[in-house]
């Protein structure tokens, strides 16, 4: 148990671990934003394609 606490203390004291966590969270937020954007653009393109097909005789 003492070993786990020592490892946890080391991670808390080191700034590299905190920076790694911050960058990981930022990467996750960006990934979600990209996925949502791709979904929205895909829906818009699908709607445009459907409208174009309906307009053609």
Backbone as CSV, one residue per row, in Angstrom:
resi,resn,N_x,N_y,N_z,CA_x,CA_y,CA_z,C_x,C_y,C_z
1,UNK,0.830,-1.189,0.000,0.000,0.000,0.000,0.872,1.248,0.000
2,UNK,1.964,1.162,0.721,2.876,2.306,0.817,3.496,2.627,-0.537
3,UNK,3.768,1.576,-1.309,4.371,1.762,-2.626,3.410,2.505,-3.560
4,UNK,2.135,2.167,-3.499,1.133,2.839,-4.329,1.034,4.308,-3.951
5,UNK,1.071,4.597,-2.664,1.011,5.994,-2.214,2.246,6.771,-2.661
6,UNK,3.403,6.135,-2.630,4.622,6.806,-3.099,4.530,7.126,-4.591
7,UNK,4.020,6.196,-5.368,3.867,6.433,-6.806,2.871,7.571,-7.041
8,UNK,1.775,7.573,-6.300,0.774,8.635,-6.444,1.379,9.990,-6.061
9,UNK,2.182,10.045,-5.020,2.843,11.293,-4.619,3.806,11.781,-5.688
10,UNK,4.524,10.861,-6.304,5.462,11.240,-7.369,4.730,11.846,-8.553
11,UNK,3.619,11.232,-8.950,2.844,11.764,-10.074,2.268,13.137,-9.740
12,UNK,1.876,13.329,-8.495,1.300,14.604,-8.105,2.348,15.700,-8.088
13,UNK,3.566,15.373,-7.706,4.634,16.365,-7.601,5.261,16.692,-8.951
14,UNK,5.255,15.740,-9.866,5.870,15.968,-11.166,4.909,16.723,-12.073
15,UNK,5.424,17.721,-12.758,4.587,18.498,-13.662,4.397,17.799,-15.000
16,UNK,5.273,16.880,-15.352,5.136,16.167,-16.620,3.854,15.336,-16.644
17,UNK,3.538,14.717,-15.534,2.317,13.920,-15.455,1.076,14.776,-15.615
18,UNK,1.079,15.963,-14.996,-0.058,16.876,-15.113,-0.193,17.379,-16.547
19,UNK,0.921,17.696,-17.183,0.877,18.168,-18.562,0.363,17.070,-19.486
20,UNK,0.760,15.836,-19.221,0.291,14.717,-20.031,-1.217,14.559,-19.911
21,UNK,-1.732,14.685,-18.722,-3.178,14.575,-18.510,-3.898,15.723,-19.200
22,UNK,-3.365,16.939,-19.108,-3.988,18.095,-19.750,-4.027,17.922,-21.262
23,UNK,-2.945,17.466,-21.852,-2.919,17.259,-23.292,-3.848,16.125,-23.708
24,UNK,-3.963,15.110,-22.890,-4.867,14.006,-23.196,-6.319,14.465,-23.175
25,UNK,-6.681,15.282,-22.198,-8.044,15.822,-22.134,-8.305,16.720,-23.338
26,UNK,-7.345,17.566,-23.683,-7.494,18.443,-24.840,-7.655,17.630,-26.124
27,UNK,-6.879,16.580,-26.271,-6.988,15.712,-27.441,-8.364,15.053,-27.498
28,UNK,-8.874,14.644,-26.368,-10.206,14.046,-26.327,-11.289,15.029,-26.742
29,UNK,-11.189,16.269,-26.274,-12.162,17.296,-26.645,-12.092,17.571,-28.148
30,UNK,-10.888,17.674,-28.680,-10.734,17.910,-30.111,-11.276,16.741,-30.926
31,UNK,-11.048,15.534,-30.468,-11.546,14.358,-31.167,-13.072,14.355,-31.229
32,UNK,-13.708,14.685,-30.126,-15.169,14.752,-30.106,-15.664,15.842,-31.050
33,UNK,-14.992,17.000,-31.052,-15.381,18.094,-31.940,-15.253,17.692,-33.407
34,UNK,-14.200,16.994,-33.751,-14.002,16.555,-35.144,-15.078,15.547,-35.537
35,UNK,-15.390,14.608,-34.676,-16.411,13.605,-34.983,-17.774,14.265,-35.173
36,UNK,-18.119,15.209,-34.306,-19.400,15.915,-34.433,-19.436,16.716,-35.732
37,UNK,-18.337,17.388,-36.062,-18.276,18.179,-37.292,-18.436,17.293,-38.524
38,UNK,-17.769,16.163,-38.541,-17.896,15.246,-39.674,-19.336,14.748,-39.793
39,UNK,-19.960,14.459,-38.692,-21.361,14.021,-38.724,-22.287,15.097,-39.262
40,UNK,-22.096,16.337,-38.821,-22.941,17.436,-39.284,-22.727,17.722,-40.767
41,UNK,-21.491,17.724,-41.208,-21.206,17.962,-42.619,-21.780,16.829,-43.469
42,UNK,-21.660,15.607,-43.001,-22.221,14.477,-43.729,-23.730,14.584,-43.867
43,UNK,-24.405,15.011,-42.807,-25.856,15.193,-42.862,-26.222,16.302,-43.842
44,UNK,-25.475,17.388,-43.819,-25.736,18.497,-44.736,-25.533,18.068,-46.192
45,UNK,-24.462,17.354,-46.455,-24.191,16.884,-47.817,-25.297,15.922,-48.269
46,UNK,-25.748,15.069,-47.392,-26.821,14.147,-47.726,-28.094,14.902,-48.090
47,UNK,-28.405,15.935,-47.335,-29.581,16.751,-47.639,-29.453,17.464,-48.969
48,UNK,-28.278,17.981,-49.255,-28.044,18.654,-50.535,-28.176,17.667,-51.691
49,UNK,-27.665,16.488,-51.525,-27.723,15.459,-52.567,-29.175,15.049,-52.831
50,UNK,-29.937,14.898,-51.747,-31.348,14.534,-51.885,-32.106,15.645,-52.610
51,UNK,-31.851,16.905,-52.255,-32.521,18.027,-52.915,-32.152,18.087,-54.400
52,UNK,-30.903,17.829,-54.721,-30.466,17.836,-56.106,-31.149,16.724,-56.893
53,UNK,-31.225,15.536,-56.328,-31.901,14.422,-57.007,-33.386,14.694,-57.199
54,UNK,-34.014,15.351,-56.248,-35.440,15.679,-56.362,-35.663,16.754,-57.410
55,UNK,-34.711,17.666,-57.612,-34.864,18.759,-58.567,-34.643,18.302,-60.004
56,UNK,-33.899,17.244,-60.183,-33.647,16.749,-61.544,-34.844,15.950,-62.038
57,UNK,-35.242,16.154,-63.296,-36.407,15.418,-63.819,-36.114,13.947,-64.035
